[in-house]
């Protein structure tokens, strides 16, 4: 007999919701911590036992909950964060659904104690769905949430929890992400009575170092891009080749909320294209702020995904911002005394994440950042007088390599290669040393050794020259429309309706990319022309990839990637080879060109082109002064 439709009881509904919202202890911890942040807490203390399975206790000094609201706090769809439907489409808090505490309380021994400023504290308990009466409680201003024996009343669900170590690591990850998103809040974490973190209020860089190690305190690139009042990108990116302890730190916040999104991931990958080795992943801590009305955060049970109103514009903004930071020349990124791998003025940079409940005040936090803070040229490096280095007998070879950059060089004696004005390297001269110093020798026909004011730099000459040539080829290719080559016989290509729609919508962009495509059937295209530099053997897959990118993100980097691969191969074959002996003048000329070339920190394959050893490093190796 067919079962009749009936309404489920509230406790069963709560447990069904708990299956979505409270996947594991870390999910419960995330819901509680978000409530503490939304309540304006400045200190949050987290205590865990047995990976959060036995106990999750969160104490904060936020605004607290009124005694009359405690019962509502553990009911489904009861919240103080939404008042109307319009609020749902402009979310400015981390929590908003009003079902987190109700779901947690239905599958645990749950205690909620709270006290508003100037009032008495009260407590309510929910023992595996059995709600107890509200009663007075002694506590400081704020809220205390205790979750004991998670899923103890549902053995079928509890058996899917992992080991204590695994569940603890998930809780720790949630704690780290939320504490990173709000470095101005004091966070504490203990596990099984052992203190794990005691984080004082800090800026973003300080909090990153506290959580992930001292290697993240240097060699970073600062991102501070503003595209109008309601769209900004800030934070830090790290090239993994220069990290001593690469922890694959990949954290992205949208309006202070940690998210995983394919549009964002694609944009970051595109931003790092051409400078990242295939075995490496980019490291970054980035904050995107956007008008809350332009995103939908109510698209995933754990609120870990978002949907953008204009994903194409966001994709372009993120990738362009990263490319801009990573493309700075060495003259812009190198201080005279040491390399930090960061943009200028980054010592004064403090990235404050998006403030909940105040969506249009980001300009107050970035202070004086302006669009012109990031010059694309090398105006940061200025010598006290025009810098000139000598040419020796092989000047024609050097000029063939480096072109007009050698135009003003004069001949001098070999002794002048090492010292100018008698005491340049002693630090008593007013002459400013170039960022990469002066070449003093060539090692094994592969590496250039250069002396700087405070140490030495080792340069892989082939890798460096390869990058210089590639960037010149890219500039020669220009930014105009890509030249197309007509096919002798058009190719027929079967595609799905989504790609057909992308063709109709982005026909102009495809033309600029060098494609000529026509629809010849319900699900069939004719390829009549392709970009000039590309290999015709991969035409069909190339067209599919481009159309798929246009459908997903509104733009495509596929053609530029293919072109760059071809230019990179050309540059590799043209670059100076190992065991090619260079004069001091030629090595110096290569160093000067590196300083003026974008992305010269890395070769065309994403490997480092140079590294530095300071006198402090060398003294440590030889235990000098010990």
C-alpha positions as CSV (number, residue, x, y, z in Angstrom):
1,X,0.0,0.0,0.0
2,X,1.3,3.5,-0.9
3,X,2.4,5.5,2.1
4,X,0.5,8.8,2.6
5,X,2.3,12.1,2.6
6,X,2.7,13.5,6.1
7,X,4.7,16.3,7.7
8,X,7.8,15.4,9.6
9,X,8.2,16.3,13.2
10,X,10.6,19.2,14.0
11,X,13.2,17.1,15.7
12,X,13.5,14.8,12.7
13,X,13.7,17.8,10.4
14,X,16.5,19.2,12.5
15,X,18.5,16.0,12.2
16,X,18.0,15.9,8.5
17,X,19.3,19.5,8.3
18,X,22.2,18.6,10.6
19,X,23.3,16.0,7.9
20,X,23.8,19.0,5.5
21,X,25.0,21.7,7.9
22,X,26.9,19.6,10.5
23,X,28.9,17.2,8.4
24,X,31.6,16.8,11.1
25,X,32.8,18.7,14.2
26,X,34.6,21.2,12.0
27,X,31.3,22.2,10.5
28,X,29.8,22.9,13.9
29,X,32.8,24.9,14.9
30,X,32.6,27.0,11.8
31,X,28.9,27.9,12.5
32,X,29.7,28.9,16.0
33,X,32.8,30.9,15.2
34,X,30.9,32.8,12.5
35,X,28.2,33.7,15.0
36,X,30.9,35.0,17.4
37,X,32.4,37.2,14.6
38,X,29.0,38.5,13.6
39,X,28.4,39.4,17.2
40,X,31.4,41.8,17.2
41,X,33.6,39.7,19.5
42,X,37.2,41.0,19.9
43,X,38.4,37.8,21.8
44,X,37.4,34.3,20.9
45,X,38.6,31.2,22.8
46,X,38.1,27.7,21.4
47,X,38.5,24.5,23.4
48,X,38.4,21.1,21.8
49,X,38.5,17.5,23.1
50,X,39.0,14.4,21.0
51,X,39.1,16.4,17.8
52,X,35.8,18.1,18.6
53,X,33.9,14.9,18.9
54,X,33.8,14.9,22.7
55,X,33.7,18.7,23.2
56,X,33.6,22.0,21.3
57,X,33.5,25.0,23.5
58,X,33.6,28.5,22.1
59,X,33.8,31.6,24.4
60,X,33.5,35.1,23.1
61,X,33.0,38.7,24.4
62,X,30.5,39.7,21.7
63,X,27.3,41.5,22.1
64,X,25.5,38.5,23.7
65,X,21.9,37.2,23.4
66,X,18.9,38.5,25.3
67,X,17.4,36.1,27.7
68,X,14.1,36.2,25.9
69,X,15.9,35.2,22.6
70,X,17.7,32.1,23.9
71,X,14.8,29.8,23.1
72,X,14.6,31.2,19.6
73,X,18.3,30.9,19.1
74,X,18.1,27.1,18.9
75,X,15.0,27.0,16.7
76,X,15.2,26.6,13.0
77,X,15.1,29.6,10.8
78,X,15.2,32.1,13.6
79,X,17.9,34.8,13.2
80,X,18.7,38.4,14.0
81,X,20.6,38.9,10.7
82,X,17.7,39.1,8.2
83,X,14.5,41.1,8.4
84,X,13.2,41.0,4.9
85,X,13.6,39.3,1.5
86,X,15.7,42.2,0.3
87,X,18.3,41.4,3.0
88,X,18.7,37.9,1.6
89,X,20.1,39.4,-1.7
90,X,22.6,41.7,0.0
91,X,24.1,39.5,2.8
92,X,26.6,41.4,4.9
93,X,27.2,38.8,7.7
94,X,28.8,35.4,7.8
95,X,25.7,33.6,9.1
96,X,22.1,34.3,7.9
97,X,20.0,31.2,7.7
98,X,19.2,30.7,11.3
99,X,19.5,26.9,11.2
100,X,23.1,26.2,12.4
101,X,22.5,26.1,16.1
102,X,19.2,24.2,15.8
103,X,20.9,21.6,13.7
104,X,23.9,21.2,16.1
105,X,21.6,21.1,19.1
106,X,19.6,18.2,17.7
107,X,22.6,15.9,17.4
108,X,24.5,16.8,20.6
109,X,24.4,17.7,24.3
110,X,24.2,21.5,23.6
111,X,24.5,24.4,26.1
112,X,24.1,28.0,25.2
113,X,25.0,30.7,27.8
114,X,24.9,34.4,27.1
115,X,25.0,37.7,28.8
116,X,24.4,41.2,27.3
117,X,26.2,44.2,28.7
118,X,24.6,45.5,31.9
119,X,22.3,42.5,32.3
120,X,22.2,39.0,34.0
121,X,23.5,35.9,32.2
122,X,21.2,33.1,31.2
123,X,21.6,29.6,29.9
124,X,19.5,27.1,27.8
125,X,20.3,23.5,27.1
126,X,19.2,21.1,24.4
127,X,20.0,17.5,25.1
128,X,19.9,15.7,21.8
129,X,16.8,17.5,20.8
130,X,15.2,17.7,24.3
131,X,15.0,21.5,25.1
132,X,15.5,22.5,28.7
133,X,14.1,25.6,30.5
134,X,16.1,28.8,30.5
135,X,17.9,29.4,33.7
136,X,20.3,32.0,35.2
137,X,24.0,31.5,34.6
138,X,27.1,33.2,35.9
139,X,29.4,34.3,33.1
140,X,31.2,37.4,31.8
141,X,29.8,39.6,29.1
142,X,29.5,37.6,25.8
143,X,28.4,34.1,24.9
144,X,29.6,30.5,25.7
145,X,28.6,27.6,23.4
146,X,29.3,24.0,24.4
147,X,28.7,21.1,22.1
148,X,29.3,17.7,23.7
149,X,29.2,14.1,22.3
150,X,28.4,15.1,18.7
151,X,26.2,12.5,17.0
152,X,26.2,10.3,20.1
153,X,22.4,9.8,19.7
154,X,22.8,8.8,16.0
155,X,25.3,5.9,15.9
156,X,24.7,5.4,12.2
157,X,26.0,8.9,11.6
158,X,28.7,8.8,14.2
159,X,30.4,5.8,12.6
160,X,31.2,8.0,9.5
161,X,33.3,10.3,11.6
162,X,37.1,9.8,11.1
163,X,39.8,9.4,13.7
164,X,40.4,12.0,16.4
165,X,43.5,13.2,14.6
166,X,41.7,13.7,11.3
167,X,38.7,15.5,12.8
168,X,41.1,17.7,14.8
169,X,43.0,18.7,11.7
170,X,39.7,19.7,10.0
171,X,38.8,21.8,13.1
172,X,42.2,23.4,13.1
173,X,41.9,24.3,9.4
174,X,38.5,26.0,10.1
175,X,40.0,27.9,13.0
176,X,43.0,29.1,10.9
177,X,40.9,30.3,8.1
178,X,38.5,32.3,10.2
179,X,41.2,33.7,12.4
180,X,43.1,34.7,9.2
181,X,40.0,36.5,7.9
182,X,39.9,38.7,11.0
183,X,43.4,39.4,12.3
184,X,42.1,42.2,14.4
185,X,40.4,39.6,16.7
186,X,42.3,37.8,19.4
187,X,41.9,34.0,18.8
188,X,42.9,31.1,21.1
189,X,42.8,27.4,20.4
190,X,43.5,24.4,22.7
191,X,43.1,20.7,22.1
192,X,42.9,18.2,24.9
193,X,44.0,20.9,27.4
194,X,47.1,21.7,25.2
195,X,47.4,25.2,23.9
196,X,47.8,25.3,20.1
197,X,47.4,28.9,19.2
198,X,47.3,32.1,21.2
199,X,47.0,34.8,18.5
200,X,47.1,38.5,19.6
201,X,45.4,41.0,17.4
202,X,47.6,41.8,14.4
203,X,47.6,42.8,10.7
204,X,47.1,40.3,7.9
205,X,50.8,39.6,7.3
206,X,51.5,39.1,11.1
207,X,48.6,36.7,11.4
208,X,49.7,34.8,8.3
209,X,53.2,34.4,9.8
210,X,51.8,33.3,13.2
211,X,49.7,30.6,11.5
212,X,51.9,29.4,8.7
213,X,55.5,30.2,9.6
214,X,58.2,32.8,9.2
215,X,58.9,31.9,5.5
216,X,55.7,33.9,4.7
217,X,57.1,37.0,6.3
218,X,59.2,37.8,3.3
219,X,59.5,37.4,-0.5
220,X,55.8,38.3,-1.0
221,X,54.0,40.4,-3.5
222,X,51.5,42.9,-2.2
223,X,48.1,43.1,-3.9
224,X,46.2,46.3,-3.4
225,X,43.9,46.9,-6.4
226,X,40.8,49.1,-6.4
227,X,38.3,49.1,-9.2
228,X,35.7,51.5,-7.9
229,X,34.3,51.8,-4.4
230,X,32.6,48.4,-4.4
231,X,35.3,46.2,-5.9
232,X,38.8,45.7,-4.4
233,X,41.4,42.9,-4.2
234,X,44.0,43.0,-1.4
235,X,46.4,40.6,0.2
236,X,49.6,38.8,-0.5
237,X,50.8,36.3,-3.1
238,X,53.9,34.1,-2.9
239,X,55.9,32.4,-5.6
240,X,56.5,28.9,-4.3
241,X,60.0,28.8,-5.8
242,X,61.1,31.4,-3.1
243,X,59.4,29.8,-0.1
244,X,61.5,27.8,2.3
245,X,58.5,26.0,3.6
246,X,55.9,25.7,0.9
247,X,52.6,24.7,2.6
248,X,50.5,25.3,-0.5
249,X,48.7,28.2,1.2
250,X,45.7,28.9,-1.0
251,X,43.1,31.0,0.8
252,X,40.6,33.3,-0.8
253,X,38.0,35.4,1.0
254,X,35.0,37.1,-0.6
255,X,33.6,39.8,1.7
256,X,35.4,38.1,4.6
257,X,34.0,34.6,3.8
258,X,36.3,31.8,2.8
259,X,35.2,30.4,-0.5
260,X,36.1,27.8,-3.2
261,X,35.0,28.9,-6.6
262,X,36.0,27.8,-10.1
263,X,35.9,31.3,-11.5
264,X,38.3,32.5,-8.8
265,X,40.6,29.4,-9.2
266,X,40.7,29.9,-13.0
267,X,41.5,33.6,-12.6
268,X,44.4,32.9,-10.2
269,X,45.8,30.2,-12.4
270,X,45.6,32.6,-15.3
271,X,47.3,35.4,-13.2
272,X,50.2,33.1,-12.5
273,X,50.5,31.8,-16.1
274,X,54.0,32.1,-17.5
275,X,55.7,32.4,-14.1
276,X,54.8,29.1,-12.4
277,X,56.6,25.8,-12.7
278,X,54.2,22.9,-13.6
279,X,55.1,21.1,-10.3
280,X,54.2,24.1,-8.2
281,X,51.0,25.7,-7.0
282,X,50.6,29.4,-6.3
283,X,50.5,30.5,-2.6
284,X,48.2,33.4,-1.7
285,X,46.0,35.0,0.9
286,X,43.6,37.3,-0.9
287,X,40.5,39.3,0.0
288,X,38.0,40.3,-2.6
289,X,35.4,42.9,-1.6
290,X,32.4,43.4,-3.7
291,X,29.0,44.9,-3.3
292,X,26.9,42.3,-1.4
293,X,24.1,42.8,-3.9
294,X,26.4,41.5,-6.7
295,X,27.0,38.1,-5.3
296,X,24.8,35.2,-4.1
297,X,26.2,33.4,-1.1
298,X,23.1,31.2,-0.5
299,X,24.1,28.6,-3.1
300,X,25.7,25.9,-0.9
301,X,24.8,24.3,2.5
302,X,28.2,25.2,4.0
303,X,28.3,28.6,2.3
304,X,31.7,27.8,0.8
305,X,30.7,28.7,-2.7
306,X,29.4,31.9,-4.2
307,X,27.8,33.0,-7.5
308,X,28.8,36.3,-9.1
309,X,26.4,38.6,-10.9
310,X,29.2,39.3,-13.5
311,X,31.7,36.4,-13.3
312,X,33.5,37.5,-16.4
313,X,34.4,40.9,-14.9
314,X,35.5,39.4,-11.6
315,X,37.6,36.8,-13.5
316,X,39.3,39.5,-15.5
317,X,39.9,41.8,-12.5
318,X,41.5,39.1,-10.4
319,X,43.8,37.7,-13.1
320,X,44.8,41.2,-14.3
321,X,45.6,42.3,-10.7
322,X,47.9,39.2,-10.2
323,X,49.6,39.6,-13.5
324,X,50.3,43.2,-12.7
325,X,51.9,42.4,-9.4
326,X,54.0,39.5,-10.7
327,X,55.1,41.4,-13.8
328,X,56.9,44.2,-11.9
329,X,60.5,44.5,-12.9
330,X,63.4,43.8,-10.5
331,X,64.1,47.6,-10.3
332,X,60.6,47.9,-8.8
333,X,60.7,44.9,-6.5
334,X,64.3,45.0,-5.3
335,X,65.3,47.3,-2.5
336,X,68.9,48.5,-2.7
337,X,70.0,46.5,0.3
338,X,68.1,43.2,-0.1
339,X,65.5,41.4,-2.1
340,X,62.2,40.9,-0.4
341,X,60.2,39.9,-3.6
342,X,57.5,42.4,-2.8
343,X,56.0,45.5,-4.2
344,X,57.2,48.9,-3.0
345,X,55.6,50.4,0.0
346,X,54.6,47.0,1.2
347,X,56.2,47.5,4.6
348,X,53.4,49.8,5.4
349,X,50.7,47.5,4.1
350,X,48.0,46.1,6.4
351,X,45.2,44.2,4.7
352,X,42.0,44.4,6.7
353,X,39.3,42.1,5.5
354,X,35.8,43.1,4.6
355,X,33.9,44.3,7.6
356,X,30.6,42.5,8.2
357,X,27.7,44.8,8.1
358,X,29.5,47.7,6.4
359,X,29.8,46.9,2.8
360,X,30.9,50.3,1.4
361,X,33.6,51.3,3.8
362,X,36.6,49.5,2.3
363,X,38.2,52.8,1.2
364,X,38.6,53.7,4.9
365,X,40.8,50.6,5.4
366,X,43.0,50.9,2.4
367,X,43.7,54.5,3.2
368,X,45.9,56.1,0.6
369,X,46.1,53.3,-1.9
370,X,45.4,54.6,-5.3
371,X,45.4,53.1,-8.8
372,X,48.7,54.7,-9.5
373,X,50.5,53.1,-6.6
374,X,51.8,50.4,-8.9
375,X,53.9,51.8,-11.7
376,X,54.5,49.5,-14.6
377,X,57.9,51.0,-15.3
378,X,61.0,51.1,-13.2
379,X,60.7,54.6,-11.6
380,X,61.4,53.2,-8.2
381,X,65.1,52.6,-9.0
382,X,66.9,55.9,-9.5
383,X,70.6,56.3,-9.4
384,X,72.2,59.5,-8.2
385,X,73.6,59.7,-11.7
386,X,73.0,57.8,-14.9
387,X,74.4,54.3,-14.5
388,X,76.9,53.2,-17.2
389,X,79.0,50.0,-17.5
390,X,81.8,49.3,-20.0
391,X,81.8,47.2,-23.1
392,X,84.8,45.1,-24.0
393,X,85.8,43.4,-27.3
394,X,82.6,41.4,-27.8
395,X,80.3,44.4,-27.9
396,X,78.6,43.2,-31.1
397,X,77.4,40.0,-29.5
398,X,76.0,41.9,-26.5
399,X,74.3,44.4,-28.6
400,X,72.7,41.6,-30.7
401,X,71.3,40.2,-27.4
402,X,70.2,43.2,-25.6
403,X,69.6,45.9,-28.3
404,X,69.3,49.5,-27.3
405,X,69.9,48.9,-23.6
406,X,73.6,49.2,-24.3
407,X,73.4,52.4,-26.2
408,X,75.1,54.7,-23.6
409,X,77.9,52.5,-22.4
410,X,81.5,53.6,-22.6
411,X,84.8,51.7,-22.6
412,X,86.8,51.6,-19.4
413,X,89.5,49.5,-17.9
414,X,88.9,46.1,-16.3
415,X,89.7,47.6,-12.9
416,X,86.7,49.9,-13.2
417,X,84.4,46.8,-13.4
418,X,84.8,46.3,-9.6
419,X,85.2,49.7,-8.0
420,X,83.8,53.1,-9.0
421,X,85.0,56.3,-7.4
422,X,87.5,54.3,-5.4
423,X,85.2,52.8,-2.7
424,X,81.8,52.1,-4.2
425,X,81.3,48.7,-2.5
426,X,82.6,49.9,0.8
427,X,79.4,51.9,1.3
428,X,81.1,55.3,1.4
429,X,80.1,56.4,-2.1
430,X,77.0,58.2,-3.0
431,X,76.6,56.1,-6.2
432,X,73.6,53.8,-6.0
433,X,74.4,50.2,-6.8
434,X,72.0,48.5,-9.3
435,X,69.7,46.0,-7.7
436,X,71.6,43.0,-9.1
437,X,75.0,44.5,-8.3
438,X,78.1,44.1,-10.5
439,X,79.3,40.9,-12.2
440,X,82.6,39.6,-10.9
441,X,82.9,36.1,-12.4
442,X,81.2,33.3,-14.4
443,X,80.9,29.9,-12.7
444,X,81.3,26.7,-14.8
445,X,80.0,28.5,-17.8
446,X,76.5,28.5,-16.3
447,X,76.1,30.9,-13.5
448,X,77.0,34.6,-13.2
449,X,78.3,35.7,-9.8
450,X,77.5,39.3,-8.9
451,X,78.6,41.4,-5.9
452,X,76.1,43.6,-4.1
453,X,76.6,46.0,-1.2
454,X,75.6,43.3,1.3
455,X,76.4,40.0,-0.3
456,X,76.3,38.2,-3.6
457,X,73.8,37.1,-6.2
458,X,74.0,34.0,-8.4
459,X,72.2,34.2,-11.7
460,X,71.3,31.3,-14.1
461,X,72.4,33.1,-17.3
462,X,70.4,30.9,-19.7
463,X,67.2,31.1,-17.7
464,X,67.5,34.8,-17.3
465,X,68.3,35.5,-20.9
466,X,65.4,33.2,-21.9
467,X,63.0,35.4,-20.0
468,X,64.5,38.6,-21.5
469,X,64.0,37.3,-25.0
470,X,60.5,36.0,-24.4
471,X,59.3,39.4,-23.0
472,X,60.8,41.2,-26.0
473,X,59.0,38.8,-28.4
474,X,55.8,39.4,-26.6
475,X,56.2,43.1,-26.9
476,X,57.0,42.8,-30.6
477,X,53.8,40.8,-31.1
478,X,51.9,43.7,-29.6
479,X,48.5,43.9,-28.1
480,X,46.5,44.3,-31.4
481,X,44.2,41.8,-32.8
482,X,45.9,38.4,-33.4
483,X,46.6,37.7,-37.1
484,X,44.5,34.9,-38.6
485,X,45.4,32.3,-41.2
486,X,42.7,31.0,-43.5
487,X,42.3,27.2,-43.7
488,X,42.4,25.7,-47.2
489,X,39.5,23.5,-46.2
490,X,37.1,24.5,-43.4
491,X,36.9,22.0,-40.6
492,X,33.5,20.8,-39.3
493,X,33.3,20.5,-35.5
494,X,30.5,19.0,-33.4
495,X,29.8,20.9,-30.2
496,X,27.1,21.2,-27.6
497,X,24.4,23.9,-27.5
498,X,26.3,25.8,-24.7
499,X,29.3,26.3,-27.0
500,X,27.0,27.4,-29.8
501,X,25.6,30.0,-27.5
502,X,29.1,31.1,-26.5
503,X,29.9,31.6,-30.1
504,X,26.9,33.9,-30.7
505,X,27.6,35.9,-27.6
506,X,31.4,36.3,-28.0
507,X,31.8,36.5,-31.8
508,X,33.7,39.8,-31.6
509,X,36.1,38.4,-29.0
510,X,36.7,35.3,-31.2
511,X,37.5,37.5,-34.2
512,X,40.1,39.4,-32.1
513,X,41.7,36.1,-31.1
514,X,42.1,35.2,-34.8
515,X,39.2,32.8,-35.2
516,X,36.6,32.7,-37.9
517,X,33.7,30.4,-37.0
518,X,30.3,29.8,-38.5
519,X,27.3,27.8,-37.3
520,X,26.4,25.3,-40.1
521,X,24.1,23.0,-38.1
522,X,22.1,22.6,-35.0
523,X,25.2,21.4,-33.1
524,X,28.0,21.9,-35.7
525,X,30.5,24.7,-36.4
526,X,32.7,25.4,-39.4
527,X,36.3,26.5,-38.6
528,X,37.4,28.8,-41.4
529,X,40.4,30.6,-39.8
530,X,42.7,30.1,-36.8
531,X,45.4,32.3,-35.1
532,X,48.5,32.5,-37.3
533,X,51.1,31.3,-34.8
534,X,49.2,28.1,-33.7
535,X,49.7,24.5,-34.7
536,X,46.8,23.4,-37.0
537,X,47.0,19.8,-35.6
538,X,45.3,20.9,-32.4
539,X,42.7,23.2,-34.0
540,X,39.5,21.3,-32.9
541,X,40.5,20.9,-29.3
542,X,41.7,24.5,-29.2
543,X,38.4,25.8,-30.5
544,X,36.5,23.8,-27.9
545,X,38.8,25.0,-25.1
546,X,38.3,28.7,-26.1
547,X,34.5,28.4,-26.4
548,X,34.3,26.6,-23.0
549,X,36.3,29.3,-21.4
550,X,34.1,32.0,-22.9
551,X,31.0,30.1,-21.7
552,X,32.4,29.7,-18.2
553,X,34.2,32.9,-17.5
554,X,33.3,35.4,-20.3
555,X,37.0,35.5,-21.5
556,X,39.7,33.1,-22.6
557,X,43.4,32.9,-22.1
558,X,43.9,29.7,-24.1
559,X,45.2,31.5,-27.3
560,X,47.7,33.6,-25.4
561,X,48.9,30.5,-23.5
562,X,49.5,28.7,-26.8
563,X,51.2,31.7,-28.3
564,X,53.4,32.1,-25.3
565,X,54.4,28.4,-25.5
566,X,55.6,29.0,-29.1
567,X,57.4,32.2,-28.2
568,X,58.9,30.5,-25.2
569,X,60.3,27.7,-27.4
570,X,61.8,30.4,-29.7
571,X,63.3,32.2,-26.8
572,X,64.8,29.0,-25.4
573,X,66.6,28.3,-28.7
574,X,67.8,31.9,-29.0
575,X,69.1,32.3,-25.4
576,X,72.8,32.0,-24.5
577,X,73.8,28.4,-23.8
578,X,75.8,26.8,-21.0
579,X,79.6,27.0,-21.4
580,X,79.3,30.1,-23.5
581,X,82.0,32.3,-22.0
582,X,80.9,35.9,-21.3
583,X,83.0,38.9,-20.5
584,X,82.4,41.0,-17.4
585,X,80.8,43.6,-19.5
586,X,78.4,41.1,-21.1
587,X,77.5,39.7,-17.8
588,X,76.8,43.2,-16.4
589,X,74.7,44.0,-19.5
590,X,72.6,40.9,-18.9
591,X,72.1,41.9,-15.3
592,X,71.0,45.4,-16.2
593,X,68.5,44.0,-18.8
594,X,67.1,41.7,-16.1
595,X,66.4,44.7,-13.9
596,X,64.4,46.3,-16.6
597,X,62.5,43.1,-17.7
598,X,59.1,42.1,-16.4
599,X,58.9,38.7,-14.6
600,X,62.6,38.3,-14.7
601,X,62.5,36.6,-11.3
602,X,61.5,33.4,-13.1
603,X,62.4,31.7,-16.4
604,X,59.8,30.8,-19.0
605,X,59.1,27.6,-17.1
606,X,58.6,29.2,-13.7
607,X,62.0,28.3,-12.2
608,X,64.0,31.0,-10.3
609,X,66.5,32.9,-12.4
610,X,68.6,34.0,-9.4
611,X,69.1,33.9,-5.7
612,X,70.9,36.0,-3.1
613,X,73.3,35.2,-0.3
614,X,73.8,38.1,2.2
615,X,76.9,38.6,4.3
616,X,74.8,37.6,7.2
617,X,74.0,34.2,5.5
618,X,77.7,33.6,4.7
619,X,78.8,34.6,8.2
620,X,76.4,32.1,9.6
621,X,77.7,29.3,7.4
622,X,81.2,29.9,8.6
623,X,80.1,30.6,12.2
624,X,81.8,34.0,12.2
625,X,81.3,35.9,15.4
626,X,80.3,32.8,17.4
